[in-house]
């Protein structure tokens, strides 16, 4: 399962997100402008693939929000999330997405920090809980 997931990330999802990521960087002046989230549940699609609604918890710098995406063959969840400045935590149906600005901060922090990701993850979970957010995703 992990090998299939890695293969999908590396050969399909990541390559398809690179142009969207570059466009988002241009649109936001290199992430200086915060992400604007929007539900796409009512969006129309004409690809006849059926589509489905997907509930996604979005972790931003200053808040946690829930959005509903309408996904189909022509509008994947990862591409819709990237267009909003979010990176989904699964290649097909992510239930969690993280703000690109927050990911940039974490990358900058980890470059300068001794490797202790468990402590950082626990600190983030406690911080979010203290601010009234409880994550139920795994």
LUMGU-546872 format. One line per field, with one value per residue: residue number from 0; residue in one letter; x, y, z of N, C-alpha, C in turn. Coordinates in nm, 2 decimals, padded with zeros to 4 digits. Layout:
k = NUM/...
r = A/...
nc1 = X/...
nc2 = Y/...
nc3 = Z/...
cac1 = X/...
cac2 = Y/...
cac3 = Z/...
cc1 = X/...
cc2 = Y/...
cc3 = Z/...
***
This chain:
k = 0/1/2/3/4/5/6/7/8/9/10/11/12/13/14/15/16/17/18/19/20/21/22/23/24/25/26/27/28/29/30/31/32/33/34/35/36/37/38/39/40/41/42/43/44/45/46/47/48/49/50/51/52/53/54/55/56/57/58/59/60/61/62/63/64/65/66/67/68/69/70/71/72/73/74/75/76/77/78/79/80/81/82/83/84/85/86/87/88/89/90/91/92/93/94/95/96/97/98/99/100/101/102/103/104/105/106/107/108/109/110/111/112/113/114/115/116/117/118/119/120/121/122/123/124/125/126/127/128/129/130/131/132/133/134/135/136/137
r = X/X/X/X/X/X/X/X/X/X/X/X/X/X/X/X/X/X/X/X/X/X/X/X/X/X/X/X/X/X/X/X/X/X/X/X/X/X/X/X/X/X/X/X/X/X/X/X/X/X/X/X/X/X/X/X/X/X/X/X/X/X/X/X/X/X/X/X/X/X/X/X/X/X/X/X/X/X/X/X/X/X/X/X/X/X/X/X/X/X/X/X/X/X/X/X/X/X/X/X/X/X/X/X/X/X/X/X/X/X/X/X/X/X/X/X/X/X/X/X/X/X/X/X/X/X/X/X/X/X/X/X/X/X/X/X/X/X
nc1 = 00.08/00.19/00.39/00.25/00.11/00.33/00.42/00.21/00.21/00.46/00.47/00.23/00.06/00.23/00.39/00.17/00.09/00.29/00.29/00.05/00.13/00.34/00.19/00.03/00.23/00.30/00.06/00.02/00.24/00.48/00.38/00.31/00.05/-00.23/-00.40/-00.71/-01.00/-01.25/-01.56/-01.63/-01.84/-02.09/-02.01/-02.02/-01.97/-01.86/-01.76/-01.87/-01.79/-01.91/-01.83/-01.78/-01.85/-01.62/-01.51/-01.28/-01.04/-00.88/-00.57/-00.45/-00.23/-00.35/-00.59/-00.83/-01.01/-01.31/-01.38/-01.57/-01.52/-01.59/-01.52/-01.39/-01.31/-01.19/-01.13/-00.94/-00.90/-00.64/-00.55/-00.74/-00.71/-00.44/-00.47/-00.60/-00.39/-00.32/-00.19/-00.27/-00.30/-00.31/-00.30/-00.53/-00.79/-00.78/-00.83/-00.73/-00.56/-00.29/-00.18/00.02/00.19/00.23/00.35/00.59/00.70/00.74/00.93/01.14/01.19/01.26/01.50/01.67/01.66/01.72/01.68/01.37/01.09/00.87/00.83/00.77/00.53/00.37/00.36/00.23/-00.02/-00.11/-00.11/-00.31/-00.53/-00.55/-00.64/-00.89/-00.94/-00.99/-00.84/-00.95/-00.86/-00.63
nc2 = -00.12/00.13/00.16/00.18/00.42/00.60/00.58/00.69/00.96/01.05/01.01/01.10/01.29/01.49/01.59/01.70/01.90/02.09/02.31/02.44/02.52/02.69/02.89/02.97/03.08/03.30/03.45/03.51/03.67/03.52/03.38/03.58/03.67/03.56/03.24/03.19/03.04/02.82/02.67/02.41/02.26/02.31/02.35/02.32/02.05/01.91/01.67/01.42/01.22/01.16/01.23/01.35/01.46/01.60/01.63/01.84/01.91/02.21/02.33/02.63/02.92/03.08/02.96/02.69/02.54/02.40/02.27/02.20/02.00/01.96/01.69/01.54/01.38/01.58/01.77/01.73/01.67/01.73/01.92/02.13/02.20/02.30/02.52/02.69/02.74/02.53/02.22/01.90/01.61/01.35/01.15/01.11/01.13/01.35/01.42/01.61/01.92/02.14/02.48/02.64/02.84/02.79/02.54/02.63/02.78/02.57/02.42/02.60/02.62/02.35/02.32/02.45/02.33/02.08/01.73/01.64/01.55/01.44/01.58/01.84/01.79/01.70/01.94/02.11/01.99/02.02/02.30/02.37/02.24/02.39/02.62/02.57/02.38/02.06/01.79/01.52/01.36/01.11
nc3 = 00.00/00.09/-00.10/-00.34/-00.28/-00.26/-00.52/-00.66/-00.56/-00.65/-00.93/-01.04/-00.88/-00.76/-00.99/-01.13/-00.97/-00.97/-01.17/-01.08/-00.83/-00.89/-01.02/-00.81/-00.64/-00.79/-00.79/-00.53/-00.45/-00.38/-00.15/00.02/00.06/00.23/00.22/00.05/00.13/-00.02/-00.06/-00.29/-00.35/-00.48/-00.74/-01.09/-01.32/-01.62/-01.70/-01.68/-01.49/-01.26/-00.99/-00.65/-00.31/-00.08/00.24/00.40/00.64/00.71/00.79/00.89/00.94/01.14/01.21/01.20/00.95/00.80/00.48/00.19/-00.08/-00.43/-00.61/-00.91/-01.22/-01.37/-01.19/-00.94/-00.59/-00.48/-00.67/-00.66/-00.39/-00.40/-00.56/-00.38/-00.21/-00.04/00.08/00.03/00.24/00.15/-00.15/-00.31/-00.19/00.03/00.38/00.53/00.50/00.46/00.50/00.26/00.34/00.61/00.59/00.47/00.68/00.86/00.72/00.72/00.99/01.06/00.92/01.08/01.32/01.57/01.49/01.58/01.54/01.66/01.90/01.80/01.66/01.87/02.01/01.83/01.82/02.09/02.10/01.91/02.03/02.27/02.16/02.10/01.90/01.78/01.63/01.45/01.26/01.12
cac1 = 00.00/00.28/00.46/00.15/00.09/00.45/00.43/00.11/00.26/00.58/00.45/00.10/00.01/00.33/00.41/00.05/00.07/00.40/00.24/-00.04/00.21/00.41/00.09/-00.01/00.33/00.29/-00.06/00.03/00.37/00.56/00.31/00.29/-00.09/-00.29/-00.49/-00.86/-01.06/-01.38/-01.63/-01.66/-01.95/-02.19/-01.95/-02.07/-01.86/-01.91/-01.67/-01.95/-01.73/-01.99/-01.78/-01.82/-01.82/-01.51/-01.49/-01.14/-01.00/-00.77/-00.49/-00.39/-00.15/-00.43/-00.72/-00.86/-01.14/-01.36/-01.43/-01.63/-01.48/-01.66/-01.41/-01.42/-01.19/-01.13/-01.10/-00.90/-00.89/-00.51/-00.54/-00.83/-00.65/-00.32/-00.52/-00.63/-00.28/-00.32/-00.13/-00.35/-00.22/-00.33/-00.29/-00.66/-00.90/-00.73/-00.92/-00.66/-00.48/-00.21/-00.15/00.15/00.27/00.26/00.45/00.71/00.75/00.79/01.05/01.25/01.22/01.33/01.63/01.75/01.63/01.77/01.57/01.28/00.96/00.76/00.81/00.71/00.39/00.29/00.35/00.13/-00.15/-00.15/-00.14/-00.44/-00.63/-00.56/-00.71/-01.03/-00.95/-00.95/-00.83/-00.99/-00.80/-00.51
cac2 = 00.00/00.24/00.17/00.24/00.56/00.68/00.59/00.79/01.09/01.09/01.01/01.16/01.40/01.60/01.66/01.77/02.02/02.19/02.43/02.51/02.57/02.81/02.99/03.03/03.17/03.43/03.51/03.56/03.73/03.43/03.34/03.69/03.69/03.44/03.16/03.22/02.91/02.83/02.54/02.39/02.16/02.34/02.37/02.23/01.98/01.85/01.55/01.30/01.12/01.13/01.32/01.33/01.56/01.56/01.72/01.86/02.00/02.29/02.39/02.76/02.98/03.14/02.90/02.56/02.55/02.29/02.30/02.08/02.01/01.87/01.64/01.46/01.35/01.70/01.86/01.65/01.73/01.80/02.04/02.23/02.25/02.38/02.65/02.77/02.75/02.42/02.09/01.78/01.51/01.22/01.18/01.11/01.19/01.40/01.47/01.71/02.00/02.24/02.60/02.64/02.94/02.71/02.44/02.70/02.81/02.45/02.38/02.69/02.58/02.22/02.33/02.51/02.26/01.94/01.65/01.59/01.58/01.40/01.69/01.94/01.75/01.71/02.08/02.17/01.93/02.09/02.44/02.37/02.21/02.51/02.73/02.52/02.30/01.92/01.72/01.38/01.28/01.05
cac3 = 00.00/00.09/-00.23/-00.44/-00.25/-00.30/-00.67/-00.71/-00.52/-00.72/-01.07/-01.08/-00.80/-00.75/-01.12/-01.17/-00.88/-00.98/-01.24/-01.00/-00.72/-00.94/-01.04/-00.68/-00.59/-00.86/-00.75/-00.39/-00.43/-00.31/-00.03/00.11/00.08/00.29/00.14/00.06/00.11/-00.07/-00.09/-00.43/-00.35/-00.58/-00.87/-01.20/-01.39/-01.74/-01.75/-01.67/-01.41/-01.14/-00.88/-00.51/-00.21/00.01/00.36/00.43/00.75/00.66/00.90/00.85/01.04/01.25/01.23/01.14/00.88/00.73/00.35/00.12/-00.22/-00.53/-00.69/-01.02/-01.30/-01.42/-01.07/-00.83/-00.46/-00.47/-00.76/-00.60/-00.27/-00.43/-00.61/-00.27/-00.13/00.05/00.03/00.08/00.31/00.08/-00.30/-00.38/-00.11/00.16/00.48/00.60/00.42/00.54/00.43/00.21/00.43/00.73/00.55/00.44/00.81/00.92/00.65/00.76/01.13/01.06/00.87/01.18/01.45/01.58/01.44/01.68/01.48/01.75/01.99/01.72/01.63/01.99/02.05/01.74/01.86/02.21/02.06/01.84/02.13/02.36/02.09/02.08/01.78/01.80/01.51/01.46/01.15/01.16
cc1 = 00.09/00.35/00.37/00.12/00.21/00.46/00.33/00.15/00.36/00.56/00.33/00.08/00.11/00.36/00.29/00.03/00.18/00.35/00.14/00.03/00.28/00.31/00.05/00.10/00.33/00.17/-00.05/00.16/00.46/00.51/00.30/00.14/-00.15/-00.38/-00.64/-00.93/-01.20/-01.43/-01.65/-01.77/-02.05/-02.14/-02.00/-01.95/-01.93/-01.83/-01.75/-01.88/-01.80/-01.95/-01.83/-01.78/-01.71/-01.50/-01.34/-01.12/-00.88/-00.70/-00.41/-00.31/-00.24/-00.56/-00.73/-01.00/-01.18/-01.41/-01.49/-01.59/-01.57/-01.55/-01.46/-01.30/-01.12/-01.09/-01.07/-00.89/-00.75/-00.49/-00.62/-00.77/-00.52/-00.37/-00.56/-00.51/-00.26/-00.25/-00.21/-00.26/-00.24/-00.34/-00.43/-00.77/-00.85/-00.84/-00.86/-00.57/-00.41/-00.17/-00.01/00.24/00.31/00.37/00.59/00.78/00.81/00.92/01.17/01.29/01.30/01.47/01.73/01.74/01.69/01.65/01.48/01.13/00.85/00.73/00.73/00.56/00.31/00.26/00.24/-00.01/-00.20/-00.18/-00.28/-00.55/-00.65/-00.64/-00.85/-01.05/-00.91/-00.95/-00.86/-00.94/-00.68/-00.41
cc2 = 00.13/00.27/00.23/00.39/00.65/00.69/00.69/00.93/01.13/01.09/01.08/01.30/01.52/01.67/01.74/01.90/02.13/02.32/02.51/02.58/02.70/02.92/03.06/03.12/03.30/03.51/03.57/03.63/03.65/03.40/03.45/03.72/03.56/03.37/03.20/03.09/02.92/02.69/02.53/02.29/02.19/02.36/02.27/02.17/01.91/01.73/01.42/01.18/01.09/01.23/01.28/01.45/01.51/01.67/01.72/01.96/02.08/02.36/02.51/02.81/03.02/03.07/02.76/02.57/02.42/02.34/02.18/02.10/01.92/01.82/01.55/01.44/01.47/01.80/01.78/01.73/01.80/01.92/02.16/02.29/02.34/02.51/02.74/02.79/02.65/02.30/01.98/01.68/01.37/01.25/01.18/01.18/01.24/01.45/01.58/01.79/02.11/02.36/02.60/02.74/02.87/02.61/02.51/02.74/02.68/02.40/02.47/02.65/02.45/02.22/02.38/02.44/02.12/01.85/01.59/01.62/01.54/01.52/01.81/01.91/01.75/01.85/02.15/02.12/02.00/02.23/02.45/02.34/02.32/02.62/02.68/02.43/02.15/01.85/01.57/01.30/01.22/01.06
cc3 = 00.00/-00.04/-00.34/-00.41/-00.29/-00.45/-00.72/-00.68/-00.62/-00.87/-01.12/-01.01/-00.80/-00.88/-01.16/-01.09/-00.91/-01.06/-01.16/-00.88/-00.77/-00.97/-00.91/-00.62/-00.66/-00.81/-00.61/-00.35/-00.34/-00.16/00.07/00.15/00.13/00.19/00.16/00.03/00.06/-00.09/-00.24/-00.45/-00.46/-00.72/-00.97/-01.27/-01.51/-01.79/-01.74/-01.59/-01.28/-01.03/-00.75/-00.42/-00.12/00.12/00.39/00.54/00.70/00.78/00.84/00.96/01.16/01.28/01.17/01.08/00.82/00.59/00.29/-00.03/-00.31/-00.62/-00.80/-01.10/-01.35/-01.31/-00.95/-00.70/-00.45/-00.55/-00.71/-00.48/-00.30/-00.49/-00.50/-00.17/-00.02/-00.01/00.10/00.13/00.25/-00.07/-00.37/-00.31/00.03/00.25/00.55/00.49/00.50/00.45/00.39/00.29/00.55/00.70/00.52/00.58/00.87/00.86/00.70/00.91/01.13/01.01/00.98/01.32/01.45/01.55/01.56/01.64/01.57/01.85/01.92/01.70/01.75/02.03/01.96/01.79/01.99/02.18/02.00/01.94/02.23/02.29/02.04/01.96/01.82/01.67/01.53/01.35/01.19/01.05
***
